[in-house]
């Protein structure tokens, strides 16, 4: 859990059972009668839709730690199964 006032760009959050990546953060301090707030621009990682949300600086949000994993490029596996995919098209020219 992370407090809304400590969120930084590129943080991944779980809100409403969806994962969002934080693109932009604006922290507004409250003065007098106006309460402070944290304004976030978020990108849904599944649908790529952008949204804007506002939180109290004391709100606790669930952050997600992502790990990078080395992956094998799939076309090398496909080339073994379908060799015609790797062949360059030939152009026939009439003389």
C-alpha positions as MATLAB code, in Angstrom:
seq = 'XXXXXXXXXXXXXXXXXXXXXXXXXXXXXXXXXXXXXXXXXXXXXXXXXXXXXXXXXXXXXXXXXXXXXXXXXXXXXXXXXXXXXXXXXXXXXXX';
ca = [
       0.000    0.000    0.000;
       1.221    3.475   -0.827;
      -0.101    6.828    0.335;
      -1.451    8.988   -2.517;
       0.914   11.857   -1.678;
       3.921    9.542   -2.288;
       2.927    8.291   -5.749;
       5.404    8.916   -8.561;
       5.068    8.594  -12.357;
       5.558    5.056  -13.743;
       3.994    3.530  -10.617;
       1.523    0.715  -11.316;
      -1.644    0.777   -9.198;
      -4.573   -1.570   -8.755;
      -7.872    0.333   -8.668;
     -11.336   -1.210   -9.127;
      -9.781   -4.619   -9.997;
      -7.811   -3.082  -12.907;
      -4.151   -2.201  -13.327;
      -3.232    1.394  -14.132;
       0.116    2.986  -14.916;
       0.595    6.508  -13.539;
       1.662    8.976  -16.238;
       1.405   12.318  -14.490;
       1.101   13.343  -10.840;
       0.135   16.753   -9.439;
       0.199   17.332   -5.674;
      -1.826   20.326   -4.454;
      -1.320   21.436   -0.886;
      -4.432   22.672    0.859;
      -4.683   26.184    2.237;
      -7.232   27.527    4.678;
     -10.602   25.930    3.990;
      -9.451   24.181    0.811;
      -8.263   20.629    1.314;
      -5.190   19.343   -0.479;
      -5.439   16.653   -3.138;
      -3.346   14.472   -5.432;
      -4.325   14.471   -9.100;
      -3.307   11.436  -11.211;
      -3.408   10.794  -14.944;
      -3.684    7.026  -15.388;
      -3.484    4.604  -18.295;
      -5.440    1.352  -18.118;
      -2.892   -1.372  -18.886;
      -5.443   -3.665  -20.509;
      -7.448   -1.295  -22.718;
      -4.918    1.601  -22.954;
      -7.641    4.134  -22.067;
      -6.537    7.252  -20.239;
      -8.349    8.527  -17.169;
      -7.911   11.192  -14.530;
      -8.532   10.606  -10.829;
      -8.297   12.762   -7.717;
      -7.381   11.443   -4.272;
      -6.907   12.856   -0.791;
      -3.198   12.969    0.120;
      -3.869   10.490    2.945;
      -5.694    7.898    0.788;
      -3.958    4.518    0.644;
      -3.729    2.863   -2.771;
      -2.568   -0.611   -3.723;
       0.632   -0.551   -5.750;
       1.866   -3.489   -7.826;
       5.484   -4.518   -8.299;
       6.060   -5.723  -11.848;
       8.999   -7.887  -12.799;
      10.589   -8.082  -16.223;
      10.967  -11.510  -17.721;
      13.217  -12.500  -20.621;
      11.047  -13.834  -23.421;
      11.918  -15.762  -26.556;
      11.006  -14.082  -29.803;
       8.136  -16.098  -31.246;
       9.077  -15.837  -34.917;
      12.139  -18.060  -34.343;
       9.826  -20.803  -33.137;
       7.382  -20.165  -35.979;
      10.213  -20.323  -38.529;
      10.921  -23.894  -37.461;
       7.277  -24.899  -37.919;
       6.520  -22.815  -41.009;
       9.716  -22.255  -43.038;
       7.798  -20.452  -45.785;
       7.253  -17.512  -43.371;
      10.951  -16.713  -43.330;
      11.450  -16.855  -47.093;
      11.609  -13.553  -48.898;
       9.052  -13.099  -51.679;
      10.600  -13.322  -55.101;
       9.564  -11.064  -57.908;
       9.374  -12.450  -61.376;
      10.437  -10.068  -64.085;
       9.529  -10.682  -67.686;
      12.297  -10.130  -70.243;
];
